[in-house]
Every structure is written in structure tokens, then in C-alpha cells.
Amino acid sequence: MVDIRSLLAEYISQERDILIGLLVDILGVFAGFTATFLLPYQSRVGWILLIFPILLTVRGALNGAFCGRLTTSLHIGSILPSFLKNTEEYYSLIASILFLGVVNGFIATLVVAMFTRVYIQVIVSLLVIPAVFIITSLFSIILTSLAGFFTFKTGLDPDKIVYPVMSTINDIAISAILLGIIIFLQPWDILICILRGIPFFLVLIIPIGCVISKFRKSTMFRKTIIEAYLGILFSLAMSSFAGMLLTLLEKKLGILPGVLAILPAIMDTNGDIGSIIVSTITTKLHLGELDPDDIRGISIMMLQLLALIIPPLMGVVVILAILGSLLTRLSLVDTIFLSTTYLYVTMTASLIITVLSVMVAILTFRFGIDPDNVSIPILTATADLLTITLVYIILS
């Protein structure tokens, strides 16, 4: 006999965890609002809008790999909920994410070089972009660990909360850090940028180099780099196209800044859908609670997760549109347009992302690749490009 009370309690518990994760996405409007302050610098530094989606997506991919590994390892006990006296796996994971953050900063600079072809700007971006990646990597590792440890200790499900919460906080941090570094280093003045940028970069890179050197021979360090970079390279490619599309929308963003004000939050929300689904599936695969060959069981779980996600998702999108309109002082007509646009974008993206989430998690698991290292980076990158593409189509 089916115990209705226990089923209802489980539903409420899962809805609570998902709702907590998605509600935090509302704070992502401050990432977009901060990003609107970058628009005046676009005329001086032509690669700002190009690099912004890359920073959001690739940094999100790194944090996704860290979150996925952290939350699963907390469940199976290979990582302890503590900063001090933790396992070697945890510290090797930190070292690998720092290493990937540094490498990604330099690769993102190459992307700028390919698209701008202004060599003075390339030299300047070499001091700016890696610094943003390094600082946000340190920031997200500390806060993601705290969030994972806290949720695990309090009985909440880290799979449904940690990445959604931290992806929002990271987006706000990236926007603020990028704006702060642009103002501090003044990349439009090459002499000031070099004089300030070189010592600033050395202060960041030397201690990180020591940490990487200590754990470079660890199996977890090498495994994370090799497997996570598959997803991160994919995210770098996707976000580069997203950056080009965003650059093409520069004039329209100036007319309707509310679109940019909530764009990072919507990208974040769509990525969170994938992270929630894939984290839930990978944890169950690792624990043996889900058979990767059980198509019926996987389909039922996918539909159940969609039923849990869609109601709060629609509410979050409407709230974001209203907040974005208030912050950028849009009219009632523009607010309605903004709400309608992003509801369409989010509902369309959520269906596509859900199917992709299941496919990526199952396929990586079958091929012996840790889904935690690959799935979230691929899904967040796809969600970001899909979101910007749909917005671009509508505004064009």
C-alpha cells in the first residue's frame, strides 16, 4: 500500500530544496545590474561584452565541476564537511580547480586576440582577464565549500542547493570583480595597466603556484583536470559564440538595459535546471539507486524533476523581470515585454536542457567518465548559449 503521507513529505522536501536554490537566482539580477555599468567602458575597451559571457560560462563550468565532485563526495564520504583536517581528495580538488582557473584565464585572452586583433588590447587583457579568473576561483572555492558543508551538516540536499546558490553568487562576484579590475587597471591606458597589473598578477599567481605544485602528482588532481577540461573546453567554445551575439546586441542593450540587467540571472537559472537534474541523477548512479539502462525509471525521474522545477521557475522569472525593470526604470509595456520574452526563453530552454542533462549524465557514466567532472560544465555552457541565442532571435 502506498503511503501518501510519506510521498507528500518527500515531495515537499524536494520542492523546498529546489525552491531554495532557484529563489537565490533572484539575487542574480544584481550581477546583471552591475554589468550595465560596464556598458560605458565598451567604447574604450571593445572586448568587455565579448568576454562577459565567457567569464560567466567558463567560471560557472569550473564551479560546476567543483560542486559536482564536492556534493557527490560528501554523500559517499570521500570528502568530509570541514576545511581543516579534510581528505587529500578535497585539497587535490581545490588545486586542480585553481590550475584550471589560471589556464582558462590565458585561453580566454587568446579568444580576445582572435576576435579583436588589436595587439595592444591583447597585451592589456592578458593582465586583466587571468586576474579576474584567479580571484573568482578563490572566492568560489571558499564559499562553495562553506555552502556544501553547511547543507550537508543540516540535512539539506547539497545536490539541489549548492550549485544553484553558488552559481548566482559567483555571477554577482564576477560582474563586480570585472568592473572593479577594469576601473583599477584602466586597460584603456596601457602604461597604467602594465605598472599596476604586473605586480598585482604576481601577488595572485605565486601562492597559487605553490598549492598546485604540492598536489600536482595526486591522482584526483590529474583526473579532475583531464575529465573536467573536456567540459570546460566545450563551455569556452559555446561562450565565445555567446559573447559575439551579445556584442551584436550592444545598441539594443543600450535602449533596453533591462534585458542585460536580468540576462545573467536567467542564464544562471537555466543552468541551474541542468545542474539540479544531473546532480540528482549522478548521485543516484554512484549510490546504485538508479540503473543507467533503466529507460523507464530514468524517464519517470526526469518527469518528476520537471514537475518540481517548473512552478517555482516561472515565478522566479516573473520576479526577475519586475526587478530588472525597476532597477533600469523601464515602462510598464517594456516590463511586460521583458517578462514574456524571458518566460518563453526559460520554458523553451528548460525542456531542451532537461533532455540533455539526462543524456549527458547517462552517457558519461556508461563510458567510465565521472559525470560530476563533465556534465555540469557542458550543461551550463549549453544553457548560457541557448539563452543568449533565444534572446538574440527575439530582439532581432
C-alpha positions in Angstrom: 0.0 0.0 0.0 1.3 3.4 -1.0 2.0 5.7 2.0 0.5 9.0 0.8 1.9 10.9 3.8 5.5 9.8 3.2 5.2 10.6 -0.6 3.8 14.0 0.2 6.6 14.7 2.8 9.2 13.6 0.2 7.6 15.9 -2.4 7.6 18.9 0.0 11.2 18.2 1.0 12.4 18.1 -2.6 10.3 21.2 -3.6 11.8 23.0 -0.7 15.4 22.3 -1.7 14.7 23.2 -5.4 12.9 26.4 -4.4 15.7 27.5 -2.1 18.2 27.0 -5.0 16.1 28.8 -7.6 15.0 31.7 -5.3 18.6 32.6 -4.8 18.8 33.2 -8.6 16.7 36.3 -8.0 19.9 37.8 -6.5 21.4 37.3 -9.9 19.7 40.5 -11.1 22.4 42.4 -9.2 25.0 40.7 -11.4 23.2 42.0 -14.5 22.6 45.4 -12.9 26.4 45.6 -12.1 27.1 44.5 -15.7 25.1 47.6 -17.0 27.9 49.7 -15.5 30.3 48.1 -17.9 28.4 49.5 -21.0 30.1 53.0 -20.8 33.5 51.3 -20.9 32.7 49.3 -24.0 33.7 52.2 -26.3 37.1 52.3 -24.6 37.7 48.6 -24.2 35.9 46.8 -27.1 36.2 43.3 -25.7 34.2 43.8 -22.5 30.9 42.5 -23.8 32.7 39.7 -25.7 34.4 38.5 -22.5 31.5 38.8 -20.2 29.6 35.6 -21.2 32.9 33.8 -21.3 33.7 34.8 -17.7 30.2 33.8 -16.6 30.1 30.5 -18.5 33.7 29.2 -18.0 33.8 30.3 -14.4 30.4 28.6 -14.0 31.8 25.4 -15.6 34.7 25.4 -13.2 32.4 25.9 -10.2 30.1 23.2 -11.6 32.9 20.7 -11.7 33.9 21.6 -8.2 30.3 21.5 -6.9 29.5 18.2 -8.7 32.6 16.5 -7.2 32.1 18.1 -3.8 28.4 17.2 -3.3 28.8 13.6 -4.5 31.9 13.1 -2.4 30.1 14.4 0.7 27.3 11.9 0.1 29.7 8.9 -0.3 32.1 10.1 2.4 35.3 10.6 0.4 35.3 14.3 1.4 34.5 15.5 4.9 32.4 18.6 5.7 35.3 20.6 7.1 38.0 22.9 5.8 40.7 21.7 8.2 41.7 18.0 8.5 39.9 17.1 5.3 40.9 14.3 2.9 43.6 14.6 0.3 40.9 14.3 -2.3 39.4 17.6 -1.2 42.7 19.5 -1.3 43.7 18.0 -4.6 40.3 19.0 -6.0 41.0 22.6 -4.9 44.4 22.6 -6.5 43.0 21.3 -9.8 40.3 24.0 -9.9 42.9 26.7 -9.2 45.1 25.3 -12.0 42.2 25.3 -14.4 41.2 28.8 -13.4 44.7 30.1 -14.3 44.8 28.2 -17.6 41.3 29.3 -18.6 42.3 33.0 -18.0 45.0 32.7 -20.6 42.8 30.8 -23.1 40.1 33.4 -22.7 42.8 36.0 -23.6 43.5 34.1 -26.8 39.8 34.3 -27.6 40.0 38.1 -27.3 43.1 38.0 -29.5 41.3 36.1 -32.3 38.2 38.4 -32.3 39.7 41.8 -31.7 43.1 41.5 -33.5 44.2 44.7 -31.7 47.5 43.6 -30.2 47.8 46.3 -27.6 44.4 45.3 -26.2 45.6 41.6 -26.2 48.5 42.6 -24.0 46.3 44.5 -21.7 43.7 41.7 -21.5 46.5 39.3 -20.5 46.8 41.2 -17.3 43.0 41.8 -16.7 41.3 38.5 -17.6 43.5 35.9 -15.8 43.3 38.1 -12.7 39.5 38.0 -12.8 39.6 34.2 -13.2 42.0 33.7 -10.3 40.2 36.0 -7.9 36.8 34.5 -8.7 38.2 30.9 -8.4 39.5 31.6 -4.9 36.2 33.3 -4.0 34.0 30.5 -5.3 36.1 27.6 -3.8 35.8 29.1 -0.3 32.1 29.9 -0.4 31.1 26.8 -2.3 32.9 24.7 0.3 31.1 26.5 3.1 27.7 26.1 1.4 28.4 22.3 0.8 29.5 21.7 4.3 26.6 23.6 5.8 23.8 22.0 3.7 25.2 18.5 4.3 25.5 19.0 8.1 22.0 20.4 8.4 20.3 17.6 6.4 19.6 19.6 3.3 20.4 18.0 -0.1 23.6 19.6 -1.5 22.8 18.3 -5.0 19.8 20.6 -5.2 21.1 23.7 -3.4 24.8 24.2 -3.6 25.3 24.8 -7.3 22.2 26.9 -7.8 23.1 29.1 -4.8 26.8 29.4 -5.7 26.3 30.0 -9.4 24.2 33.1 -8.5 26.8 34.4 -6.0 29.6 33.7 -8.5 27.8 35.7 -11.2 27.5 38.7 -8.9 31.1 38.3 -7.9 32.3 38.0 -11.5 30.4 41.2 -12.5 31.7 43.1 -9.5 35.3 41.8 -9.8 35.4 42.5 -13.6 34.1 46.1 -13.1 36.5 46.6 -10.2 39.5 45.4 -12.0 38.6 47.4 -15.1 38.4 50.5 -13.0 41.6 49.7 -11.1 43.8 48.6 -14.0 42.4 51.1 -16.6 43.0 48.9 -19.6 42.4 51.9 -22.0 45.7 53.3 -20.7 48.4 50.7 -21.5 51.1 52.3 -19.3 49.0 52.4 -16.1 47.7 48.9 -16.8 51.2 47.5 -17.0 52.5 49.3 -14.0 49.6 48.2 -11.8 48.8 44.9 -13.5 52.2 43.1 -13.3 52.7 43.3 -9.5 49.0 42.6 -9.0 49.2 39.4 -11.1 52.4 38.2 -9.3 50.8 38.6 -5.9 48.0 36.3 -7.1 49.9 33.7 -9.0 52.9 32.9 -6.7 50.9 31.4 -3.8 48.6 29.5 -6.2 51.6 28.1 -7.9 52.8 26.7 -4.6 49.5 25.0 -3.9 49.4 23.5 -7.4 53.0 22.2 -7.1 52.2 20.4 -3.8 49.3 18.4 -5.2 50.2 18.1 -8.9 51.1 14.4 -8.6 47.8 13.4 -6.9 45.5 11.1 -8.9 42.5 13.3 -8.1 44.3 16.3 -9.4 45.1 14.7 -12.7 41.7 13.0 -13.1 39.8 16.3 -12.4 41.9 18.2 -14.9 41.7 15.7 -17.7 37.9 15.0 -17.3 36.8 18.5 -16.3 38.6 20.1 -19.2 36.5 18.3 -21.7 33.5 20.1 -20.5 35.4 23.4 -19.9 36.8 23.5 -23.5 33.2 22.9 -24.7 32.0 25.8 -22.5 34.8 28.0 -23.8 33.7 27.4 -27.4 30.0 27.9 -26.6 30.6 31.1 -24.5 32.7 32.6 -27.3 29.8 32.4 -29.7 27.5 33.8 -26.9 29.9 36.7 -26.5 29.8 37.5 -30.2 26.0 37.5 -30.1 26.0 39.8 -27.0 28.4 42.2 -28.8 26.0 42.4 -31.7 23.2 43.4 -29.3 25.2 46.3 -27.9 22.9 49.0 -29.3 19.7 47.3 -28.3 21.0 46.7 -24.8 21.6 50.5 -24.6 18.0 51.1 -25.5 16.5 48.3 -23.3 19.1 47.8 -20.4 16.6 45.6 -18.5 17.5 42.8 -20.9 21.1 42.8 -19.8 20.1 43.5 -16.2 18.5 40.1 -15.8 20.3 38.2 -18.5 23.0 36.7 -16.1 20.2 35.6 -13.7 18.3 33.9 -16.5 21.4 32.2 -17.8 22.1 31.1 -14.3 18.6 29.8 -13.7 18.6 27.8 -16.9 22.0 26.3 -16.0 20.6 25.5 -12.5 17.9 23.4 -14.0 20.6 21.2 -15.7 22.7 21.1 -12.6 19.8 20.0 -10.3 18.8 17.2 -12.7 22.3 16.0 -13.5 23.5 16.1 -9.8 20.5 14.2 -8.7 21.0 11.5 -11.3 24.7 11.2 -10.8 24.4 10.8 -7.1 21.8 8.0 -7.6 24.1 6.4 -10.2 27.1 6.4 -7.8 24.9 5.1 -4.9 23.5 2.3 -7.2 19.9 3.6 -6.7 19.5 4.1 -10.5 20.3 1.7 -13.3 21.7 3.5 -16.4 20.0 1.0 -18.6 16.5 1.5 -17.0 15.0 3.9 -19.5 11.6 3.8 -17.9 13.0 4.7 -14.4 15.1 7.5 -15.9 12.1 8.9 -17.8 10.0 8.9 -14.7 12.6 10.6 -12.6 13.1 13.2 -15.4 9.3 14.0 -15.4 9.2 14.1 -11.6 12.1 16.6 -11.5 10.4 18.8 -14.2 7.2 18.8 -12.3 9.1 20.0 -9.2 11.1 22.6 -11.1 8.7 24.4 -13.5 6.2 26.0 -11.0 8.9 27.8 -8.9 10.9 28.5 -12.1 8.0 30.6 -13.7 7.6 32.6 -10.5 11.3 33.4 -10.3 11.4 34.6 -14.0 8.5 37.0 -13.4 10.1 38.4 -10.2 13.4 38.8 -12.1 11.7 40.7 -14.9 10.0 43.1 -12.5 13.2 43.7 -10.5 15.2 44.3 -13.7 12.6 46.8 -14.9 12.6 48.6 -11.6 16.4 48.8 -11.5 16.6 50.1 -15.0 13.4 52.2 -14.9 11.6 50.6 -17.7 8.0 51.4 -18.6 5.1 49.0 -17.9 5.0 48.0 -21.6 8.7 47.1 -21.6 8.3 45.2 -18.3 5.5 43.1 -19.9 7.7 42.5 -22.9 10.7 41.6 -20.7 8.5 39.1 -18.7 7.0 37.5 -21.8 10.4 37.2 -23.5 12.1 35.6 -20.6 9.2 33.2 -19.8 9.4 32.0 -23.4 13.2 31.7 -23.3 13.2 29.9 -19.9 10.4 27.4 -20.7 12.0 26.5 -24.1 15.5 26.2 -22.6 14.3 24.1 -19.6 12.8 21.4 -21.9 15.9 21.2 -24.0 18.3 21.3 -21.0 16.3 18.6 -19.2 16.7 16.1 -22.1 20.4 17.0 -22.5 21.0 16.6 -18.7 19.8 13.0 -18.7 21.7 12.1 -21.9 25.0 13.6 -20.7 24.8 12.0 -17.2 24.0 8.6 -18.5 26.4 8.6 -21.4 29.4 9.8 -19.4 28.6 7.3 -16.6 28.5 4.4 -19.2 31.8 5.4 -20.7 33.5 5.4 -17.3 33.9 9.2 -17.1 32.9 10.8 -13.8 29.7 12.7 -14.7 30.5 15.3 -12.0 33.6 16.4 -13.8 31.9 16.8 -17.2 28.1 17.1 -17.0 27.6 20.4 -15.3 30.2 22.3 -17.3 28.6 21.1 -20.6 25.1 21.8 -19.5 25.8 25.3 -18.1 27.6 26.3 -21.2 24.8 25.0 -23.4 22.2 26.7 -21.3 24.1 30.1 -21.5 24.5 29.9 -25.3 20.9 28.7 -25.7 19.6 31.6 -23.5 21.6 34.3 -25.3 20.7 32.8 -28.7 16.9 32.9 -27.9 17.2 36.5 -26.6 19.1 37.5 -29.7 16.5 36.0 -32.0 13.7 37.7 -30.2 15.4 41.1 -30.1 16.5 40.9 -33.7 
